[in-house]
Amino acid sequence: MSERRLRYHLLALAVVAVWGVTFVSTKVLIGAGMHPVAIFFVRFTLAYAGIWLYIALTHQTSKLWFGWKEELVFLLLGISGGSFYFLTENTALAHTQACNVAFLVCSAPLFTAIFTLIFKRLSKGRFANGLENIRLGAPLVCGTLLALAGMAVVVFDGTKLQLSATGDLLAIGAALCWAVYSLFMGEMTREYGPVTATRKVFFYGLLTILPFLGSYSDSLSPTILTQTPVWTNLLFLGLIASLVCFILWNLVMDKLGNVTSTNYVYLNPVFTLITAMALLGERLTLPSALGCAAILIGVIWANNYKKS
């Protein structure tokens, strides 16, 4: 592996480590009285303002409009990697443990590989050509089945079914959203650069969350926002986990490929589990622990495919 390529692998690892902590950070904000929609709105507002500040300080030129077709792709990315992804993920954290959400969301590499295989078979053009070449084989099939079995165990853990089944299913929805995001973001980053592409994702993410915001504006009251745990976690989520990490991640997807980069997501739960146990006192039941192990092993196995 070249030194340059190793650099992007290390960047991917660093970003995933930060994103693993965000599950706990979001859980803290929910506990402080913020609604998941309000958390996303503040997080992406900070990130969007920050990216414009970065553009101004570096004297970059950033085009506002790229044509209807391109803008529709950015809209899809803003929804799948922004509003709907975080709406499902944050809402899941309000219903179940941060550890559960992290392990279920780490199935994103599995869905990314499957979606990539299907998309390249059924579609042609620059987006299909920009995706990694993968081959359907025993690792992908067996790993998929094992991961799906693990998800079923986590979701239908009888000791907590009524409490968290909704949250677990929402977490799987978040993984599906991220898989869609991974199909198209690499090509848009290559064409428009990581800063511009990320700025467009932030814009459309904010735009598409606005219809949900009105009912939860009380979560943005000064009484809540001025609490030290609230504003410090919001700054972390907005400026570090969103602004910095999204730019770096989009660059990584461009350099390593959509499937290879997304494989790093399966390390998310490791960082989440350590943080959640240390800060939130969370514990996994034995069935959930076995299910989480099955998800992790299945995702790794499924992505041990041979490139064609």
C-alpha positions as a printed Julia matrix, in Angstrom:
308×3 Matrix{Float64}:
   0.0     0.0     0.0
   1.42    3.39   -1.0
   2.06    6.05    1.64
  -0.5     8.31   -0.02
  -3.22    5.65    0.03
  -2.37    4.75    3.65
  -3.03    8.39    4.55
  -6.63    8.1     3.37
  -7.14    4.85    5.27
  -5.95    6.58    8.45
  -8.26    9.52    7.71
 -11.18    7.11    7.35
 -10.33    5.51   10.69
 -10.12    8.92   12.41
 -13.48   10.04   11.0
 -15.21    6.83   12.05
 -13.77    7.16   15.56
 -15.32   10.63   15.85
 -18.63    9.43   14.39
 -18.69    6.57   16.88
 -18.7     9.1    19.73
 -21.54   11.13   18.12
 -24.1     8.48   19.1
 -23.33    9.13   22.75
 -23.15   12.89   22.23
 -26.6    12.89   20.61
 -27.97   10.71   23.4
 -26.77   13.31   25.92
 -28.59   16.08   24.02
 -31.82   14.05   23.89
 -31.54   13.51   27.63
 -31.18   17.27   28.09
 -34.53   17.85   26.38
 -33.62   18.43   22.73
 -35.7    16.75   20.03
 -33.81   14.76   17.34
 -35.04   17.17   14.63
 -33.75   20.2    16.56
 -30.39   18.49   17.14
 -29.94   17.91   13.43
 -31.02   21.47   12.58
 -28.5    23.09   14.94
 -25.78   20.62   13.97
 -26.07   21.26   10.24
 -26.63   25.01   10.68
 -23.3    25.25   12.49
 -21.64   23.09    9.84
 -23.15   25.1     6.96
 -22.07   28.42    8.48
 -18.63   26.96    9.15
 -18.11   25.77    5.6
 -19.01   29.21    4.19
 -16.57   30.78    6.65
 -13.89   28.36    5.46
 -14.63   29.24    1.83
 -14.37   32.96    2.64
 -11.12   32.64    4.6
  -9.47   30.55    1.89
 -10.75   32.87   -0.86
 -12.32   30.02   -2.79
 -14.94   30.54   -5.47
 -18.02   28.41   -4.88
 -20.72   28.24   -7.53
 -24.28   28.27   -6.18
 -26.15   26.49   -9.0
 -25.03   23.62  -11.23
 -28.13   22.88  -13.29
 -31.29   20.92  -12.54
 -29.83   17.43  -12.96
 -26.88   18.12  -10.7
 -29.0    19.89   -8.12
 -31.4    16.93   -7.99
 -28.46   14.64   -7.25
 -27.32   16.97   -4.48
 -30.9    17.03   -3.18
 -30.87   13.23   -2.99
 -27.53   13.38   -1.17
 -28.81   16.02    1.23
 -31.75   13.77    2.08
 -29.95   10.41    2.24
 -26.76   11.66    3.93
 -28.34   14.56    5.79
 -31.94   15.09    6.88
 -33.41   11.57    6.61
 -30.25    9.84    7.77
 -29.96   11.92   10.93
 -33.7    12.05   11.48
 -33.86    8.26   11.59
 -30.61    7.87   13.52
 -31.34   10.58   16.11
 -34.92    9.39   16.6
 -33.63    5.84   17.04
 -31.39    7.09   19.86
 -34.48    8.41   21.63
 -35.98    4.89   21.67
 -33.06    2.53   22.23
 -29.49    2.32   23.48
 -26.67    4.11   21.68
 -24.88    0.76   21.38
 -27.83   -0.83   19.55
 -28.06    2.07   17.11
 -24.33    2.01   16.41
 -24.26   -1.73   15.7
 -27.32   -1.59   13.45
 -26.08    1.47   11.54
 -22.8    -0.35   10.95
 -24.72   -2.56    8.51
 -24.36    0.36    6.05
 -21.28   -1.21    4.36
 -23.33   -4.34    3.73
 -26.16   -2.4     2.07
 -23.6    -0.29    0.18
 -22.02   -3.39   -1.34
 -25.44   -4.81   -2.3
 -26.68   -1.51   -3.75
 -23.41   -1.07   -5.67
 -23.7    -4.55   -7.18
 -27.3    -3.92   -8.26
 -26.71   -0.37   -9.49
 -23.72   -1.34  -11.65
 -25.71   -4.21  -13.16
 -28.81   -2.13  -13.96
 -27.35    1.28  -14.76
 -24.72    2.84  -17.0
 -23.06    6.24  -17.01
 -20.67    8.21  -14.85
 -22.22    7.26  -11.5
 -22.14    3.53  -12.25
 -18.65    3.78  -13.74
 -17.38    5.6   -10.65
 -18.41    2.79   -8.3
 -16.11   -0.03   -7.26
 -16.36   -3.32   -9.1
 -17.6    -6.14   -6.89
 -18.61   -9.71   -7.59
 -21.47  -11.68   -6.11
 -20.04  -14.65   -4.25
 -20.16  -16.74   -1.09
 -18.64  -14.06    1.2
 -21.23  -11.46    0.21
 -24.17  -13.88    0.4
 -23.16  -15.64    3.64
 -22.04  -12.44    5.32
 -25.31  -10.77    4.38
 -27.36  -13.61    5.86
 -25.32  -13.6     9.07
 -25.63   -9.83    9.47
 -29.38   -9.95    8.82
 -29.73  -12.69   11.44
 -27.79  -10.53   13.87
 -30.11   -7.59   13.18
 -33.13   -9.78   13.85
 -31.68  -10.87   17.2
 -30.97   -7.25   18.22
 -34.39   -5.97   17.12
 -36.38   -8.88   18.6
 -34.49   -9.22   21.87
 -37.45  -10.31   24.01
 -36.23   -8.5    27.12
 -36.72   -5.09   25.53
 -38.89   -5.6    22.43
 -41.59   -3.05   23.22
 -39.07   -0.47   24.37
 -36.69   -0.44   21.46
 -38.02   -2.24   18.37
 -38.98    1.14   16.87
 -35.52    2.53   17.56
 -33.78   -0.52   16.13
 -35.82   -0.41   12.91
 -35.13    3.31   12.55
 -31.41    2.58   12.93
 -31.61    0.1    10.04
 -33.38    2.82    8.04
 -30.44    5.12    8.75
 -28.04    2.46    7.41
 -30.08    2.23    4.2
 -29.96    6.03    3.81
 -26.17    6.05    4.19
 -25.83    3.29    1.6
 -27.73    5.43   -0.92
 -25.52    8.41   -0.05
 -22.43    6.29   -0.69
 -23.57    5.44   -4.23
 -23.41    8.99   -5.54
 -21.25   11.12   -3.26
 -17.89    9.87   -4.53
 -18.6    10.97   -8.11
 -19.93   14.38   -7.01
 -16.83   14.9    -4.87
 -14.55   14.04   -7.78
 -16.36   16.46  -10.05
 -16.94   19.42   -7.72
 -14.41   18.95   -4.93
 -15.02   17.9    -1.31
 -15.8    21.41    0.0
 -18.38   22.36   -2.61
 -20.01   18.93   -2.61
 -20.23   18.93    1.19
 -21.66   22.47    1.2
 -24.45   21.38   -1.14
 -25.24   18.37    1.06
 -25.47   20.61    4.13
 -27.75   23.06    2.27
 -30.22   20.44    1.05
 -30.09   18.62    4.37
 -31.18   21.81    6.14
 -33.77   22.62    3.49
 -35.47   19.23    3.74
 -35.53   19.18    7.57
 -37.41   22.51    7.81
 -40.9    20.97    7.36
 -40.26   18.87   10.49
 -38.84   21.67   12.62
 -41.93   23.74   13.47
 -43.39   21.32   15.98
 -40.16   21.08   17.95
 -38.98   24.7    18.14
 -39.3    24.56   21.94
 -36.17   22.37   21.89
 -34.27   25.48   20.78
 -35.16   27.56   23.85
 -32.3    29.44   25.57
 -32.99   27.46   28.75
 -31.86   24.28   26.97
 -29.2    25.68   24.64
 -27.28   27.53   27.37
 -26.67   24.36   29.38
 -22.96   23.54   29.2
 -23.41   19.87   28.17
 -25.81   21.01   25.43
 -23.79   23.74   23.71
 -20.49   21.85   24.01
 -21.99   18.73   22.43
 -23.67   20.81   19.71
 -20.35   22.47   18.85
 -18.7    19.05   18.69
 -21.44   17.65   16.45
 -21.66   20.69   14.19
 -18.04   21.74   13.71
 -16.05   18.54   14.24
 -18.36   15.61   13.45
 -20.16   17.38   10.58
 -18.04   20.16    9.07
 -14.57   18.62    9.36
 -15.53   14.95    9.17
 -17.92   15.26    6.21
 -15.27   17.06    4.12
 -12.66   14.45    5.02
 -15.06   11.54    4.46
 -16.12   12.75    1.03
 -12.44   13.06    0.13
 -11.81    9.52    1.41
 -14.71    8.13   -0.68
 -13.23    9.79   -3.74
  -9.74    8.33   -3.13
 -10.56    4.86   -1.78
 -13.89    4.08   -3.46
 -17.43    3.98   -2.14
 -17.38    0.4    -0.82
 -13.85    0.31    0.63
 -14.37    3.58    2.51
 -17.81    2.62    3.81
 -16.34   -0.61    5.2
 -14.79    1.49    7.96
 -18.28    2.2     9.3
 -18.33   -1.25   10.9
 -15.81    0.11   13.43
 -18.33    2.74   14.6
 -19.85    0.49   17.3
 -16.48   -0.2    18.89
 -15.98    3.48   19.72
 -19.66    3.91   20.6
 -19.7     0.92   22.93
 -16.64    2.1    24.85
 -17.97    5.66   25.18
 -21.54    4.63   26.04
 -20.43    2.22   28.74
 -18.08    4.82   30.22
 -20.38    7.87   30.07
 -23.95    6.54   29.92
 -23.63    3.32   31.91
 -25.17    1.31   29.06
 -24.99   -2.47   29.07
 -25.78   -5.02   26.39
 -28.03   -7.99   27.14
 -26.58  -11.36   26.15
 -28.9   -11.8    23.1
 -28.11   -8.26   21.93
 -24.38   -8.85   22.41
 -24.57  -12.02   20.3
 -26.63  -10.21   17.67
 -24.16   -7.33   17.55
 -21.28   -9.77   17.15
 -23.14  -11.47   14.27
 -23.68   -8.09   12.57
 -20.02   -7.15   12.9
 -18.71  -10.51   11.66
 -21.31  -10.65    8.88
 -20.47   -7.18    7.59
 -16.73   -7.92    7.59
 -17.32  -11.27    5.89
 -19.69   -9.81    3.3
 -17.14   -7.18    2.34
 -14.39   -9.76    1.87
 -15.44  -10.02   -1.75
 -13.09  -10.3    -4.72
 -13.08   -7.29   -6.99
 -13.67   -8.19  -10.6
